[in-house]
Amino acid sequence: MGRAEPLHVAVGIIVRDDGAILLSRRDPAAHQGGKWEFPGGKLEPGESVEEALRRELEEELGIVPLAARPLIRVPWRYPDLDVLLDVWRVERFRGEPTGREGQPIAWFAADALNELDFPAANRPVVAAVRLPAVVAITPADADRKEELLPRLRQLADRGWRIHLRLPRLASRAYSALVSELARRAPEVMPHLVLTSTVDEVLEVGAAGLHLSSRRLGELEQAAETGVAMSASCHDPETLCRVADAGAHYAFLSPVLPTRTHPEAEPLGWARFASWVDGAPLPVYALGGMDTTLLEMAWRHGAQGIAAIRGVWEERGLSRDAQTPQKRTSKGMESRVWPGRSERSLGSKKRMLKR
């Protein structure tokens, strides 16, 4: 007998004004009982994700979502159950949350989520919650320290992640630069992702290590150290492979034509969306990106955008890459579109076994 269709679940990341995240604790008698979870519940027949999310948050917590955007879709295979988590970030809501079904609830800082016990399917969700919407990648010629340092500070102040990719530098020169940055700007290190080694990441307290597509063989061993890993991908099979090996997030490229690789055939948004839909980790759109494309990226399943010149050369952005809001037919303001819930539930064969 084949497995049943995945249980489609609408999940809300409820964000307070101070950035704290609301969690509830599962009933000890339930599947994955006693663990913390993000509020939500399964879709009823005929419901859209938005409708299910609104209903579940009202029933469970007594709040009404007012502004939300999609964050990530996670297909997951437990031994006894397949699930599809359709996760939305709720940035404004009406009411004061209470555990209306008797469930314990509590607010947690995003940085504290890694220390909590979640169901396995929530691991990619925790990663997505803690990641920003924008990743800035240094241009190859950005290795002049006196110009580099002020820009790194500016980008870090926005809360963005920064990938220090400087291919013109030999490994020794790269390490010397990293050491100087750590000494002169320690506040940048929690935002800075290196392309060198796990040991260097641990030594300077950087945010993580990024591996190019040529170095993916190092991923599984590096991930065992606890260092946050990211990887460059160009096809759906590699996306699932790096997720299985322990990557925290991935770049998928090129989505649009780029100046750096004009010969590469762009994926386009439709193909990007279909590949991301089966990948159980946050994925950034890379290639031809800038912050004006954030809405488009979210609409097609991305965590956000990663860019070189398209971000590095923008000087006037606010801390949050702001996007206009629009009102859906159900009265919930959405920063994107009402349509992602209509995408397929993802390929069962791409579900990770845990």
C-alpha positions as CSV (number, residue, x, y, z in Angstrom):
1,M,0.0,0.0,0.0
2,G,1.4,3.4,-1.0
3,R,1.8,6.3,1.4
4,A,-1.0,8.8,1.9
5,E,-0.9,12.3,0.4
6,P,1.2,14.7,2.5
7,L,-0.6,16.5,5.3
8,H,-0.7,20.1,4.1
9,V,-0.2,22.4,7.1
10,A,-0.4,26.2,7.3
11,V,2.2,27.6,9.7
12,G,2.5,31.1,11.1
13,I,5.7,32.8,12.2
14,I,4.2,35.3,14.6
15,V,6.6,38.2,14.9
16,R,6.3,40.8,17.7
17,D,7.5,44.4,17.3
18,D,10.7,43.6,19.1
19,G,11.5,40.7,16.8
20,A,10.5,37.9,19.3
21,I,8.8,34.8,17.8
22,L,5.7,33.1,19.3
23,L,5.8,29.4,19.9
24,S,3.4,26.9,21.4
25,R,4.1,23.5,22.9
26,R,2.5,20.4,21.4
27,D,0.1,18.2,23.3
28,P,2.2,15.3,24.8
29,A,-0.3,12.8,23.3
30,A,0.0,14.2,19.8
31,H,2.4,13.3,17.0
32,Q,5.8,14.8,18.0
33,G,4.2,15.5,21.3
34,G,5.8,17.8,24.0
35,K,7.9,19.7,21.5
36,W,7.8,23.4,20.6
37,E,6.2,24.4,17.3
38,F,5.1,27.4,15.3
39,P,1.3,27.9,15.5
40,G,-0.9,26.6,12.7
41,G,-2.8,23.6,11.5
42,K,-3.9,21.5,8.6
43,L,-5.9,22.8,5.7
44,E,-9.5,21.8,5.5
45,P,-11.0,20.7,2.2
46,G,-11.3,23.6,-0.2
47,E,-9.3,26.0,2.0
48,S,-6.4,28.1,0.7
49,V,-3.3,28.5,2.8
50,E,-4.2,32.0,3.7
51,E,-7.7,31.0,4.8
52,A,-6.4,28.1,6.9
53,L,-3.8,30.3,8.5
54,R,-6.3,32.9,9.5
55,R,-8.7,30.3,10.9
56,E,-6.0,28.4,12.8
57,L,-4.5,31.6,14.4
58,E,-8.0,32.8,15.5
59,E,-8.9,29.3,16.9
60,E,-5.6,28.6,18.6
61,L,-4.4,32.1,19.7
62,G,-7.3,34.5,19.4
63,I,-5.4,36.8,16.9
64,V,-6.2,38.0,13.4
65,P,-3.3,38.2,10.9
66,L,-3.2,41.6,9.2
67,A,0.1,41.5,7.2
68,A,1.9,38.4,6.1
69,R,4.2,37.0,3.5
70,P,5.3,33.5,2.6
71,L,8.6,32.3,4.1
72,I,9.2,28.7,3.1
73,R,7.5,25.5,2.1
74,V,9.0,22.3,3.7
75,P,8.2,18.8,2.4
76,W,9.2,16.3,5.1
77,R,8.9,12.5,5.5
78,Y,8.5,11.0,9.0
79,P,8.5,7.2,9.3
80,D,4.7,7.4,9.8
81,L,3.6,10.6,8.1
82,D,4.4,12.9,5.2
83,V,3.9,16.6,5.8
84,L,4.1,19.8,3.8
85,L,4.6,22.9,5.9
86,D,3.4,26.0,4.2
87,V,5.0,28.7,6.3
88,W,4.1,32.4,6.4
89,R,5.7,35.2,8.3
90,V,3.0,37.2,10.1
91,E,4.4,40.7,10.6
92,R,1.2,42.4,11.9
93,F,-1.8,41.0,13.8
94,R,-4.7,42.1,15.9
95,G,-5.3,40.8,19.4
96,E,-3.2,39.5,22.2
97,P,-2.1,35.9,21.8
98,T,-3.4,33.4,24.3
99,G,-3.4,29.6,24.4
100,R,-7.1,29.2,23.7
101,E,-6.9,25.4,23.5
102,G,-4.9,25.1,26.7
103,Q,-1.6,24.9,25.0
104,P,1.4,26.6,26.6
105,I,2.7,29.6,24.5
106,A,5.8,31.7,24.9
107,W,7.8,34.4,23.1
108,F,11.5,33.6,22.2
109,A,14.3,35.6,20.6
110,A,15.0,34.3,17.1
111,D,18.6,33.6,18.2
112,A,17.3,31.3,20.9
113,L,15.3,29.0,18.6
114,N,18.3,26.7,17.9
115,E,18.4,25.7,21.6
116,L,14.7,24.5,21.6
117,D,13.3,21.0,20.9
118,F,11.3,21.1,17.6
119,P,9.8,18.4,15.4
120,A,12.4,17.5,12.8
121,A,10.4,19.1,10.0
122,N,10.7,22.5,11.7
123,R,14.5,22.6,11.3
124,P,14.5,24.3,7.9
125,V,11.8,26.7,9.3
126,V,14.0,27.7,12.2
127,A,16.8,28.4,9.7
128,A,14.5,30.5,7.6
129,V,13.3,32.5,10.5
130,R,16.8,33.4,11.6
131,L,18.0,34.4,8.1
132,P,17.6,37.8,6.5
133,A,15.9,38.5,3.2
134,V,19.0,39.9,1.6
135,V,22.5,38.5,1.2
136,A,25.2,40.8,-0.1
137,I,28.1,39.2,-2.0
138,T,31.3,41.2,-2.2
139,P,32.4,42.0,-5.8
140,A,35.7,40.5,-6.8
141,D,37.4,43.9,-6.8
142,A,36.2,44.8,-3.3
143,D,39.5,43.9,-1.6
144,R,40.7,47.4,-0.7
145,K,40.4,47.5,3.1
146,E,39.7,51.2,3.5
147,E,36.8,51.0,1.1
148,L,35.6,47.5,2.2
149,L,35.3,48.1,5.9
150,P,32.8,51.0,5.9
151,R,30.6,49.2,3.4
152,L,30.6,46.0,5.5
153,R,29.6,48.0,8.5
154,Q,26.8,49.6,6.6
155,L,25.4,46.3,5.3
156,A,25.8,44.6,8.7
157,D,23.8,47.5,10.3
158,R,20.9,46.6,8.1
159,G,20.9,43.1,9.5
160,W,21.9,41.5,6.1
161,R,24.2,38.6,5.7
162,I,27.4,39.3,3.8
163,H,29.4,36.7,1.8
164,L,33.1,37.7,1.7
165,R,34.0,36.4,-1.7
166,L,37.3,37.8,-2.9
167,P,38.6,35.4,-5.6
168,R,41.5,37.7,-6.5
169,L,43.1,37.1,-3.1
170,A,45.3,34.1,-2.4
171,S,44.4,32.1,0.6
172,R,47.0,33.7,2.8
173,A,46.0,37.2,1.8
174,Y,42.4,36.4,2.3
175,S,43.1,35.1,5.9
176,A,45.1,38.2,6.7
177,L,42.2,40.4,5.6
178,V,39.7,38.4,7.6
179,S,41.9,38.6,10.7
180,E,42.2,42.4,10.3
181,L,38.4,42.7,9.8
182,A,37.8,40.7,13.0
183,R,40.2,43.0,14.9
184,R,38.9,46.3,13.6
185,A,35.2,45.5,13.2
186,P,34.1,42.6,15.5
187,E,30.5,43.8,15.2
188,V,30.5,42.7,11.5
189,M,31.6,39.1,12.2
190,P,28.1,37.7,13.1
191,H,27.0,38.8,9.7
192,L,30.0,37.7,7.7
193,V,30.2,34.4,5.8
194,L,33.6,33.2,4.7
195,T,34.7,31.1,1.7
196,S,37.9,29.7,3.3
197,T,37.8,27.0,6.0
198,V,35.8,25.9,9.0
199,D,38.7,26.6,11.3
200,E,38.9,30.2,10.2
201,V,35.2,30.7,10.7
202,L,35.5,29.3,14.3
203,E,38.6,31.4,15.0
204,V,37.1,34.8,14.1
205,G,33.5,34.1,15.1
206,A,32.1,34.5,11.6
207,A,28.5,33.7,10.7
208,G,29.3,30.7,8.6
209,L,31.1,29.1,5.6
210,H,30.0,29.1,2.0
211,L,31.0,26.4,-0.4
212,S,31.0,26.8,-4.2
213,S,29.6,24.1,-6.4
214,R,33.1,22.7,-6.8
215,R,33.6,22.2,-3.0
216,L,30.3,20.5,-2.2
217,G,32.2,17.3,-1.3
218,E,33.3,19.1,1.9
219,L,29.8,19.9,3.0
220,E,28.8,16.9,5.1
221,Q,32.0,16.8,7.2
222,A,32.0,20.6,7.6
223,A,28.4,20.6,8.8
224,E,29.2,18.2,11.6
225,T,31.3,20.9,13.2
226,G,28.2,22.9,13.9
227,V,29.3,25.8,11.6
228,A,26.4,27.2,9.6
229,M,27.0,26.1,6.0
230,S,25.7,27.4,2.7
231,A,26.2,26.2,-0.8
232,S,25.9,27.2,-4.4
233,C,23.5,25.1,-6.5
234,H,22.4,25.0,-10.1
235,D,19.9,22.1,-10.3
236,P,17.2,20.6,-8.0
237,E,19.1,17.4,-7.3
238,T,22.0,19.4,-5.8
239,L,19.5,21.4,-3.7
240,C,18.2,18.3,-2.1
241,R,21.7,16.9,-1.8
242,V,23.1,19.9,0.1
243,A,20.0,19.9,2.4
244,D,20.5,16.3,3.2
245,A,24.2,17.0,3.9
246,G,23.3,19.6,6.5
247,A,23.4,23.0,4.7
248,H,21.5,25.8,6.4
249,Y,20.7,27.5,3.1
250,A,21.6,27.6,-0.6
251,F,21.9,29.9,-3.5
252,L,20.2,28.8,-6.8
253,S,21.4,30.5,-9.9
254,P,21.4,32.1,-12.4
255,V,17.7,33.2,-12.2
256,L,18.1,36.1,-14.6
257,P,20.9,37.1,-17.0
258,T,24.0,38.4,-15.2
259,R,27.0,40.6,-16.0
260,T,29.4,38.2,-14.3
261,H,28.3,35.1,-16.3
262,P,26.6,36.4,-19.5
263,E,27.1,33.0,-21.2
264,A,25.0,31.1,-18.6
265,E,21.4,30.3,-19.5
266,P,19.1,31.9,-16.9
267,L,16.6,29.6,-15.1
268,G,13.7,32.1,-15.2
269,W,11.3,32.5,-12.3
270,A,9.0,29.6,-13.2
271,R,11.8,27.0,-13.2
272,F,13.3,28.5,-10.1
273,A,10.0,28.1,-8.3
274,S,9.5,24.5,-9.4
275,W,13.0,23.5,-8.2
276,V,12.7,25.3,-4.9
277,D,9.3,23.8,-4.1
278,G,10.8,20.4,-3.4
279,A,13.9,21.6,-1.5
280,P,13.6,21.4,2.3
281,L,15.9,24.4,3.1
282,P,15.9,28.1,2.6
283,V,17.0,29.1,-1.0
284,Y,18.1,32.5,-2.2
285,A,17.6,33.6,-5.8
286,L,20.9,34.6,-7.3
287,G,21.7,36.0,-10.7
288,G,20.5,39.4,-11.9
289,M,19.1,40.3,-8.5
290,D,18.6,43.5,-6.6
291,T,16.2,44.5,-3.8
292,T,13.5,45.7,-6.2
293,L,13.0,41.9,-6.9
294,L,12.3,40.8,-3.4
295,E,8.6,40.6,-3.9
296,M,9.1,38.5,-7.0
297,A,11.5,36.2,-5.2
298,W,9.1,35.7,-2.3
299,R,6.3,35.0,-4.8
300,H,8.4,32.2,-6.3
301,G,9.4,30.5,-3.1
302,A,12.7,32.2,-2.3
303,Q,14.0,33.1,1.2
304,G,15.1,36.3,-0.5
305,I,17.7,37.5,-2.9
306,A,21.5,37.3,-3.1
307,A,23.4,39.7,-5.2
308,I,26.8,41.2,-6.0
309,R,26.6,44.5,-7.8
310,G,22.8,44.7,-7.4
311,V,23.2,45.1,-3.6
312,W,26.7,46.2,-3.1
313,E,26.3,49.4,-5.1
314,E,23.0,50.4,-3.5
315,R,23.6,53.0,-0.8
316,G,20.3,54.5,0.2
317,L,18.3,51.5,1.4
318,S,16.7,51.4,4.9
319,R,17.5,48.7,7.4
320,D,14.5,46.7,6.1
321,A,14.3,46.2,2.4
322,Q,10.7,47.5,2.3
323,T,8.1,46.4,-0.1
324,P,4.6,47.8,-0.8
325,Q,1.6,46.0,0.7
326,K,-1.5,44.9,-1.1
327,R,-4.8,43.7,0.2
328,T,-6.2,40.3,-0.6
329,S,-9.8,39.5,-1.1
330,K,-10.0,38.1,2.5
331,G,-8.9,41.4,4.0
332,M,-5.4,40.2,5.0
333,E,-2.7,42.5,3.8
334,S,0.0,40.6,2.0
335,R,3.4,41.8,1.0
336,V,3.4,39.5,-2.0
337,W,0.5,37.7,-3.7
338,P,-2.3,35.3,-2.9
339,G,-1.1,32.6,-5.3
340,R,1.7,30.5,-3.9
341,S,-0.8,28.2,-2.2
342,E,-1.9,27.1,-5.6
343,R,1.5,25.6,-6.4
344,S,1.8,21.8,-6.3
345,L,2.5,20.1,-3.0
346,G,6.0,19.2,-4.2
347,S,7.3,15.9,-5.4
348,K,7.1,13.1,-2.9
349,K,10.3,11.6,-4.1
350,R,12.1,14.8,-3.1
351,M,11.0,14.5,0.5
352,L,13.8,14.0,2.9
353,K,13.7,11.0,5.2
354,R,14.4,11.8,8.8
